[in-house]
Amino acid sequence: QVQLVESGGGLVQPGGSLRLSCAASGSVFSIYHMSWYRQAPGKQRELVARITSGGSTNYPDSVKGRFTISRDNAKNTMYLQMNSLKPEDTAVYYCSLVAATGGVYWGQGTQVTVSS
């Protein structure tokens, strides 16, 4: 079993930055990929960033150039650096881990609010 705990959310002004963290614990072996998703009120959950076991990353156009995903394998922690934040980035952000065995794990989410 894998547990994921997000942290780092909060209130930030437009144009500001935040760094989210996702700490993984438990049976963290053979990770296929890890991702950040977000869900705004009344909207579907959407992929924000993904990093594979090999370190490849991908982003949707809505955050490309502003968000950066990274991993610290020694700490079993994933990060999402978010710069130039916009009000439309306001959402609950979730981290997700897909294991090579096919198991899918989610964190509890952290709120990000971008507002002046």
C-alpha positions as CSV (number, residue, x, y, z in Angstrom):
1,Q,0.0,0.0,0.0
2,V,1.2,3.5,-0.8
3,Q,0.2,6.7,1.0
4,L,0.5,10.1,-0.6
5,V,0.4,13.4,1.3
6,E,0.3,16.8,-0.5
7,S,1.4,20.0,1.1
8,G,2.3,23.6,0.1
9,G,-1.1,24.9,-1.1
10,G,-2.5,28.2,0.0
11,L,-3.6,31.7,-1.1
12,V,-1.4,33.6,-3.5
13,Q,-1.8,36.7,-5.6
14,P,-2.0,36.6,-9.4
15,G,1.5,36.4,-10.8
16,G,2.8,34.7,-7.6
17,S,4.4,31.3,-7.1
18,L,3.8,28.3,-5.0
19,R,5.6,24.9,-4.7
20,L,3.5,21.9,-3.9
21,S,5.0,18.7,-2.4
22,C,3.8,15.1,-2.5
23,A,5.5,12.7,-0.1
24,A,5.0,9.0,-0.8
25,S,5.3,6.4,1.9
26,G,4.6,2.7,2.2
27,S,5.4,0.1,-0.4
28,V,6.9,2.6,-2.9
29,F,8.5,0.3,-5.5
30,S,8.5,0.2,-9.3
31,I,6.7,3.5,-10.0
32,Y,5.4,3.8,-13.5
33,H,4.7,7.5,-13.3
34,M,3.6,10.2,-10.9
35,S,1.3,13.1,-11.8
36,W,-0.4,16.2,-10.5
37,Y,-4.1,16.8,-11.2
38,R,-6.4,19.6,-10.3
39,Q,-10.1,20.0,-9.9
40,A,-11.9,23.3,-9.8
41,P,-15.4,23.7,-8.5
42,G,-17.9,22.4,-11.0
43,K,-15.2,21.1,-13.4
44,Q,-13.7,17.7,-14.1
45,R,-10.4,16.7,-12.7
46,E,-7.6,17.5,-15.2
47,L,-4.0,16.5,-15.6
48,V,-1.6,19.3,-14.8
49,A,1.8,17.5,-15.1
50,R,3.3,14.1,-15.3
51,I,6.7,12.6,-14.7
52,T,7.7,9.1,-15.7
53,S,10.1,6.7,-14.0
54,G,12.6,7.7,-16.6
55,G,12.2,11.4,-15.8
56,S,10.3,12.4,-18.9
57,T,7.7,15.2,-18.3
58,N,4.6,16.5,-20.0
59,Y,2.2,19.3,-19.4
60,P,-1.0,20.6,-21.0
61,D,-0.8,23.8,-22.9
62,S,-2.6,25.6,-20.1
63,V,0.4,25.4,-17.7
64,K,3.3,24.7,-20.0
65,G,6.1,27.2,-19.3
66,R,4.7,28.1,-15.9
67,F,4.6,24.8,-14.0
68,T,7.5,22.4,-13.5
69,I,7.2,18.9,-12.1
70,S,10.2,17.2,-10.5
71,R,11.0,14.2,-8.2
72,D,13.5,13.6,-5.5
73,N,13.8,9.8,-5.5
74,A,15.9,9.7,-2.4
75,K,13.1,11.4,-0.5
76,N,10.2,9.7,-2.3
77,T,8.9,13.2,-2.9
78,M,7.4,14.9,-6.0
79,Y,7.1,18.6,-6.4
80,L,5.2,21.0,-8.6
81,Q,6.7,24.5,-8.9
82,M,4.0,26.9,-10.1
83,N,5.0,30.3,-11.3
84,S,3.0,33.2,-12.9
85,L,-0.1,31.9,-11.2
86,K,-3.5,33.0,-12.6
87,P,-7.0,33.0,-11.0
88,E,-7.9,30.1,-13.3
89,D,-5.3,28.0,-11.6
90,T,-7.5,28.0,-8.5
91,A,-8.4,24.4,-7.7
92,V,-7.7,21.5,-5.4
93,Y,-4.5,19.9,-6.5
94,Y,-4.0,16.1,-6.1
95,C,-0.9,14.0,-6.6
96,S,-1.2,10.6,-8.1
97,L,1.1,7.6,-8.4
98,V,0.7,4.7,-10.8
99,A,2.8,1.7,-9.9
100,A,4.3,-0.7,-12.3
101,T,1.9,-3.3,-10.9
102,G,-1.0,-1.2,-12.0
103,G,-2.0,0.1,-8.6
104,V,-3.2,3.7,-8.7
105,Y,-2.9,5.9,-5.6
106,W,-4.2,9.4,-4.8
107,G,-3.4,12.0,-2.2
108,Q,-6.1,13.9,-0.2
109,G,-5.5,17.1,-2.1
110,T,-4.3,20.6,-1.3
111,Q,-6.2,23.8,-2.0
112,V,-4.6,26.5,-4.2
113,T,-6.3,29.8,-4.4
114,V,-5.1,32.6,-6.7
115,S,-6.8,35.8,-5.9
116,S,-6.0,39.5,-5.2
